[in-house]
Amino acid sequence: MASKKRRWQAPEGLRVHHDGTWRVGDVHVIHPPSLRHFKSHLVFEEGGAFIVDRDQRMKVDVEGPAFQVTCLVLDADQGEARAVLDDGTVEQVTDDALGMNQQTGRFETRVRGGRATALLARGPHQTLMEHLEEDKGRFFLRVGERRIAVRT
């Protein structure tokens, strides 16, 4: 007996809420492997955001931070900051990428070429606070000799 190849069924109505939670309708997506799969296959194009898995494409309405920063790595020697995201990728933190979300009061960083945002988890938030400087009403993340501008 030949086995049938099981195809993944894309849920309809997948969206990222303004608070960063992923939902299908009113149901929260909390299954860690599902979230990691969605996030690692999330692409941003002119037509919007999509989960792309081989030949399958599923539209995703992104209203808030689709990712979470699990670690903020500061390399003082290179003057670089990198955000490790919960999908396993690493993003360079550039000037004005970091900032406080005025609606939630939580820090986020722009990722995926500025097309998405990632919410800073507690650890990365603490790292940011420990290396934050204020100068004439502007805020900066100090990384070695470099200062990375933070949006306010």
N, C-alpha and C positions, 0 to 999 in steps of 0.2 A: 504494500500500500504506500503510495507516494504521499509525502507530507506536504501540506500547503504552506507556502511562505506567508507568515502573518505580517500584515501591514499595520503600521502605526496609524491609529485614527486620531486625527487632529481635532481637538475640542473646538467647538464654535463659540465665538464671543469672548475669546481670551483677551484680557486687558490688564494693564498695569495702572493701578489707581494712583492718585496724587501723593499718597503716603508710602508708595513703593511696594504695596502688596499686590500680588498677582492673583487674579480671580477669573473664573469662568462663570458668568452670570453673577449671582450673589455668593457663590461658593469659593472660599479661599483655596488657592493651590498651596499646600503645605508639605507635600511629599518632596523631600530633598532631591532625590534623583530626577524627578520631573522638573523641578525648578532649575537645576543645573543644566538639564538638557535644553529647556526653553532658552535660558540665558546664553548658553554656548552656541546656539543656532540662531540667535536674534541678529538680524541684519537690518540696516537702515538704508533705504533707497529713496529716490525722488517720490515714489508713490506711497511712501510711509514705512512702517516697520513690519517685518515678517519673520516668522520662524521658518527657516529653510532647512529641510532635511532631504537630501538627494533630490528627487523629482517632486516632492511635496512642498507646497508653500501655504502658509496660513497667516492671514492678516492679524496684527496685534495692535490694539489701540493703546498707545503709551501716553499716559497723562502725568506720570511722575517718574521718580528714579527707578529705572529698570534693573539696576545692579546695586550691590553693596560693596564698599571698600572694606576688606577684611584685615588689611595691613597697609600702613603708610611707611614706606622705606625711604629713609633720608640718607643719602650718600654725600657726606660733607666734603670728601676729597674731590668728587666730581661736580659738586654743587647741583645735584639732581634729587628730585623727589619722584617716587614711583608709587602708584596705587595698585595694590594687588586686589583684583576683583573676585567676587564669589563664583565666577564661572571659570576661574583658573588663569585668566589672562592678566597681564601687567600693562599698565598705561603710564606714560610719562606725564607728570603734572607740570603744566605750563602756566605762564603768567595769567592771572584772572580766571583760571579753570576752577579753583577753589572758591567757595563762597557760601554764605548763609542763605538758605531758602527763607524768604520773608514770610511765607505762609506758615511754615512748620517750625521755624527757628532752629533747624538742624543744618549742619554743614553737609554740603554735597560737592562733588567735583564733576566737571564735564569730561565725558569719555567718548570713544568712538568718533573721533574727529569733531567733537562738539555737538553731535547729533543726539546724545543721550546723557543722562546724569547717573551718578552712583552716590548713594547715601553713605556717609562715614559711620561705621560701627563704633562702638564705645572705645576700643583700643586705638584705632586711627584718629578718632576725635581727641583723645587724650594726648597723642603724639603731636597733633596740630597745636593744641593749647600750650603745650610745653615749649614749643618753638615759635610761637606767634610774637611778632613785634608790632608796635604802633609807632608811626612817625607822621606827625602833622595831620592826624585824622585818618590816615590810610593804614591798612594792616598788611603785614607781610609774613610769610613763612620763611624763617631763617634756616638755610641749609649750607653750612660752611660759610664761605664768603658771599654766597648768593642770597638775594632776597626775592622770593616769588610773591608777586602781588596777589592779595586775597580780596575778592569782591565783597562789598558790604551793602 
